[in-house]
Amino acid sequence: MKIIKDICYGKYDFDRRKLDIYLPDAEEFPVFIYFHGGGLEWGEKTLIKTAATELANKGIAVVSANYSLYPDAVYPDFIRDAAAAVAWTKKHINEYGKCKHFYVGGSSAGGYLSMMLCFDKKYLAPHKLTPMDFDGFIHDAGQPTNHFNVLRERGIDSRRVIIDESAPLYHIGTASEYPHMLFIVSDNDMEGRLEQTQLLLATLRHFRYDENKFEMRLMHGEHCEYVGKEGVFSKIIADFIEKS
């Protein structure tokens, strides 16, 4: 396994638009494209280093990307960055080996980004991609309603529960199908996160999407505390990739 650091995926060499590749010692591999958490205002691509190293040692490549953050960013800069990172991986990962299967995911704020890429097709469209160009999405503890810091940017109380075009939940029902999806959330997560995730799943069922293609994994503990634990997050990801 080797790590290739700080590859620029944007048009300009902006420090936040860089990614790392955790490359397995294999000629052929699936790839998991990951976005870190941090409330859209902090966080680094190295936050998944433990799980990414474990996944690479299991033969799964990991691309971990930084993206624009508050206060320098405004909505939807960070979503556009996420789309650009995914598109870069689709275009260039085969320069590092043979990759046929692509998965996208993120934790917390990164889970919000992965959901926006999955449910609002306008972000991948400029790159001539759709969510169905990917084998699966892992949405880890993302906010399905308007992200609290997007509300703060708009001068709205961040505790409000609002669903408009900046909310992943708003877009469910606009696509004929979705790829396989795994939703992860904790029983002692951030306030309302479990209930909002359950509402998203209920909405998928209401539109009669194939229930065999989505599932929820309920973790025990606090918000995303499992991400950095050895052998935990990597196993969840590897198991999902193996069966999807």
Residue, then its C-alpha position, 0 to 999 in steps of 0.5 A: m500500500k502507498i499514499i499519494k498526497d496532495i493531488c490537485y483536482g480543481k482547475y486552480d491549485f487551491d489548497r482545499r481542492k486537493l486529494d490523497i489516494y490510498l493505493p492498494d498493492a493490486e493491479e485491479f481494485p474498487v475505489f471509495i471516494y470519501f469526504h471528511g466531516g467538520g460542519l463545512e467549516w473545519g476538517e482534513k482529508t487525513l481524518i480517514k487515514t486509519a480506515a483508508t489504510e485498512l481498506a487499502n490493505k484489503g485491496i480497496a483504493v481510497v480517495s480522500a478529498n478536501y473541499s472549500l470551507y466556511p468562512d471562505a466558501v459560500y453555498p454551494d462551493f463545497i458541493r461543487d468541489a465534491a463533484a469535481a473531486v469525484a469527476w477527477t477520480k472517475k477520469h484519472i484513477n485508472e492511471y494508478g491501476k485498473c478500477k471498474h467499481f466506484y463508490v462515494g461517501g462521507s461522514s457528517a458534513g461529508g455525508y451531506l455532500s455525498m447525499m447532495l451528489c446522490f440526490d441532486k443531479k445538477y452537481l454531477a451533470p456538468h461533468k457528464l456524470t449521473p449518480m447511476d455512474f457509481d456503484g454505491f453511496i455511503h452516507d454517514a451521519g449526514q444532515p438530510t435537511n438544510h445543513f445547519n451552517v448553510l442556514r447560518e450563512r443565510g441568517i437563519d437560526s441553525r436549529r431550524v428544520i428547513i427543506d429546500e433545494s439545499a437539502p438532500l431530502y428535497h430532491i428525493g423523487t426526482a430520479s427514476e432510480y438510485p444506486h445502492m446506498l448505505f446510511i449510517v447513524s448513531d443512537n446518540d447522534m447529533e440532535g435530530r440526526l437519527e430522526q431525520t435519517q429515518l424520515l429520508l428512508a421513509t421518503l424513499r419508501h414512499f416513492r417506492y424505490d427498491e428497498n433492496k438497494f438501501e439500508m440503515r446501519l445503527m451504531h451505538g455511541e456518539h456522532c461519528e465516533y466510530v470513524g477513527k476506530e481501528g477495524v470498525f469503519s473500514k469493515i462497514i465500508a468493505d462489507f458494503i462494497e463486497k455485497s453491492 
